[in-house]
Amino acid sequence: MFAEVRAKATGLDRGSVIAVITITLLHLIGWGGLLLLVVPSGVNLGDTAGGLATLGVGLTAYALGMRHAFDADHIAAIDNTTRRFVDRGRPTSAIGFWFSLGHSTIVFALCVVLTVGISAAGSALRDDGSSWMVATGMWGPTVSGVFLLVIAAVNVRSLVVRRRADSDSAAAASGGMMWRLLGSFDRVVDRPWRMYVVGLLFGFGFDTATEIGLLALAGAASLSHVPWWAVLTLPVLFAAGMSLLDTTQGAVMRRAYAWSPDGPDALRRRSRAQTYSIAMTGLSVVVAVVIGGVELAEVATTAFGWGGPVAWLGALDIDDLGLWLTGLLLATWAVVFVKTRRESPSAV
């Protein structure tokens, strides 16, 4: 009871509290372990001796985690799932957190494997042509591509159902087999914590430069006979950086999607806000389809040797698309928000 009162007073739900506590602990463990244990002990995580070099490696791991949070598939998955949860009135504050936690679990587990000295794993990771790297390189894009296309279809379904409901409540319940299948998927990922499984599946594909960079740091430190507890500060720092920005991304997009103007003349401005919401959803769907299509085209080109338009699509570079997508979505929300504030200073 007291927890509920406290949550209402602070505006935080249980998911938000768990996210804040976990992210804080990751930062305390990662940076505390590095600064209070690793550096004073004289352990060298880098190629050169000295505390500054070790600190630099820690900063690199943290920065890699933050950069990984802006990967296009992360942004699209969190954004589209947040849109769906907002539309259904479900809690959204911890979507990005659970996704990043699942993703970080795989990265941490593999760093543990490297740390305990399983040489076969280290050799497989260093060889881009190894069966392990080829398999995971196909698994990651396949999982994320399929998920993004399905979640985009679910959001399209929501828009269509909403339009039908506005005109005919009976028609809103109708739909073919594909509609019912999408509704079934909608019930599978219906809580923020279930995004942990999605992040876990995304994490099995070691196909990004940030993940490979972190594993290279951990692998190099392990080969230098660095103590296990020192090496494991790196994936913790990676998880701290990624979870911080993934959680922030989800919270910001929740604010953008759930925003509704109040005050005088609110009805007209809410109608405009509804149009804005539909436009934002449409933009998110398009981006999810593009990213998912590029990833699946890349898999088809690699696995089946497809050429032509499929090969061209699979060769597109989407590494920086996540940054552009975040900026575009926030800019769209900011323009509408500022315009509404100018029309009525009392608008929220």
Buried (B, 14 or more C-beta within 10 A) or exposed (E): EEEEEEBEEEEBBEBBBBBBEBBEEBBEBBBBBBBEBBBEEEBBBBEEEEBEBBBBBBBBBBBBBBBBBBBBBBBBBBBBBBBBBBBEEEBBBBBBBBBBBBBBBBBBEBBBBBBEEEEEBBEBBEEEEBEBBBBBBBBBBBBBBBBBBBBBBBBBBBBBBBEBEEEEEEEBEEBEEEBEBBEEBBEEBEBBBBBBBBBBBBBBBBBBEBBBBBBBBBBBBBEEEBBBEBBBBBBBBBBBBBBBBBBBBBBBBBBBBBBBBEBEEBEEBBEBBEEBBEEBBEBBBEBBBBBBBBBBBBBBBBEEEBEEEBBEBBEBEBEEBBBBBBEEBBEBBEEBBEEBBEBBEEBE
